[in-house]
């Protein structure tokens, strides 16, 4: 394994052994976990109809997304390369509504075209060959299926500043960031057609303790609606792509209730 990836795996294993809360096990702030979760579910809500789907979460961490989809009637498998993290996820799912497996993103332990939805949140920054990872996500996705991948934004002003500091100090990068152009190209090269990219607007973690953090983040969210502003301000992007051709029923029309009402119900369950 690449030394950079070894460091990240060791880091995640340490998080799982040291912390109890889901956001700490994943290496995020509580605010960061909530923002990512909401953005992800908003992206997927149009594709979640009444029928039960096969869902795969690669890099599942403590199982936040896995349990959520299982609670809403889907068949879900969570995969993570950290054994302590998988143990933590199983502990947090005492009813065993989902399956949890140990495995890496480059070689998933499944046959081709096994899943309707594949998601990978918070993984791309910790690997060195994202194009191979995207190819593997696409391999296990059924034709017409949806993949949603988060990648840190290389064009974010704070990310640019961090890279400059690392360069001056001659430090190796602590994490990897990618431009929207890179991600779109890699998706296309792996047979995945980009549907949309959604900015995740987050303050730097060290700002979360400020009394004005909520006000600052609200302002950041508003800036996210300004054309082109997310390119320099978004902490990350969620890339939603489809493996052509789109399958019947993936437009959400089969749902017995609107996407909006379904989403409201889903979000209300977070943290319970």
HELIX and SHEET records of a PDB file:
HELIX    1   1 UNK A    3  UNK A   18  1                                  16    
HELIX    2   2 UNK A   22  UNK A   25  1                                   4    
HELIX    3   3 UNK A   30  UNK A   44  1                                  15    
HELIX    4   4 UNK A   45  UNK A   47  5                                   3    
HELIX    5   5 UNK A   64  UNK A   71  1                                   8    
HELIX    6   6 UNK A   83  UNK A   91  1                                   9    
HELIX    7   7 UNK A  124  UNK A  126  5                                   3    
HELIX    8   8 UNK A  130  UNK A  140  1                                  11    
HELIX    9   9 UNK A  157  UNK A  168  1                                  12    
HELIX   10  10 UNK A  180  UNK A  189  1                                  10    
HELIX   11  11 UNK A  205  UNK A  207  5                                   3    
HELIX   12  12 UNK A  213  UNK A  223  1                                  11    
HELIX   13  13 UNK A  229  UNK A  233  1                                   5    
HELIX   14  14 UNK A  259  UNK A  268  1                                  10    
SHEET    1   A 7 UNK A  99  UNK A 102  0                                        
SHEET    2   A 7 UNK A  75  UNK A  80  1                                        
SHEET    3   A 7 UNK A  54  UNK A  58  1                                        
SHEET    4   A 7 UNK A 115  UNK A 120  1                                        
SHEET    5   A 7 UNK A 141  UNK A 152  1                                        
SHEET    6   A 7 UNK A 236  UNK A 242 -1                                        
SHEET    7   A 7 UNK A 193  UNK A 200 -1                                        
END                                                                             
